[in-house]
Structures are given as structure tokens and as C-alpha cells.
Amino acid sequence: MDNTIVITVILSKDDSNDLDISLAKNYKVQDIKDKLLSQGYTYTGFENFEFSGFKKDKSVVLVSEIPSEEGKTQVKVTVE
């Protein structure tokens, strides 16, 4: 299960749409960040001492810096 991706859609009462994505240990955090930058996202800094933030147009992506105890990396996506 080292290549597993779990995507959870978070229902919201406002106009935003949220996804919570958990990636198994075979996914490298730096590769995810590099891919976001290559797709035109701008690094917005470190958030809550846990996540690196990236923004493009109306979407925000937060990538966890520290994997969970199970080795999973969390990625949060919000689109306004």
C-alpha cells in the first residue's frame, strides 16, 4: 500500500470546494512542491508550522512538511 492515494471531499456551506488528499510513503514531498511550482503556483510560505502553502488564481494548496506516523503526506486543496 505504499502507492495509495486517499481523496476526501469536504463539503462546505460557503462557495469553496475542499479536498483532503493523503499520499502513501512512496510520494516525495519535494516532488509535489516542484510540480506545483512548474504548473504556475506561487509559494506563499509556511503555514501553522506544518504546511507549505502554494497559490494560483483561486486555488490554494497546502502540503504537509512532516508525514503522519503511518508515513502519509497530507495535501489540502481549496478552490474558491
C-alpha positions in Angstrom: 0.0 0.0 0.0 3.0 2.3 -0.4 1.4 4.0 -3.5 -2.1 4.6 -2.1 -3.9 7.9 -2.6 -7.0 8.7 -0.5 -9.0 11.7 -1.6 -11.7 13.1 0.7 -14.2 15.7 -0.5 -15.0 18.2 2.3 -18.5 19.6 1.9 -18.7 23.3 2.7 -21.6 25.7 3.2 -19.8 28.6 1.5 -18.6 28.9 -2.1 -15.3 27.0 -1.6 -14.6 23.4 -2.5 -12.1 21.5 -0.4 -10.2 18.2 -0.9 -8.1 16.4 1.6 -5.5 14.1 0.0 -3.4 11.6 1.8 -0.4 10.1 -0.1 1.4 7.0 1.0 5.1 7.0 1.7 6.3 6.5 -1.9 5.3 10.1 -2.8 8.1 12.6 -2.2 7.1 16.0 -0.7 9.7 17.9 -2.7 8.5 16.4 -5.9 4.9 17.6 -5.1 6.2 21.1 -4.4 8.3 21.2 -7.6 5.4 20.1 -9.7 3.1 22.8 -8.2 5.8 25.5 -9.0 6.2 24.1 -12.5 2.4 24.4 -13.0 2.5 28.1 -12.1 1.7 28.0 -8.4 3.5 30.6 -6.2 5.0 29.6 -2.9 3.2 31.6 -0.2 5.2 30.4 2.8 5.0 28.2 5.8 1.5 27.9 7.5 0.8 26.7 11.0 4.3 25.3 11.3 3.1 22.2 9.5 2.3 23.1 5.8 3.9 24.8 2.9 1.4 26.9 1.0 1.0 27.4 -2.7 -1.5 29.7 -4.6 -2.6 30.0 -8.2 -5.6 32.1 -9.2 -8.4 30.9 -6.9 -6.8 27.7 -5.6 -4.7 27.2 -2.5 -2.7 24.0 -1.9 -1.2 23.1 1.5 1.5 20.3 1.6 2.4 18.8 4.9 6.1 19.0 5.8 6.1 16.1 8.2 4.4 12.8 7.3 2.0 11.2 9.7 3.0 8.3 11.9 2.0 5.9 9.1 4.3 7.8 6.6 1.4 9.6 4.8 1.8 13.1 3.4 -1.3 15.3 3.6 -2.2 17.7 0.8 -5.2 20.1 1.3 -6.7 21.8 -1.8 -9.2 24.7 -1.6 -10.8 26.3 -4.6 -12.9 29.5 -4.2 
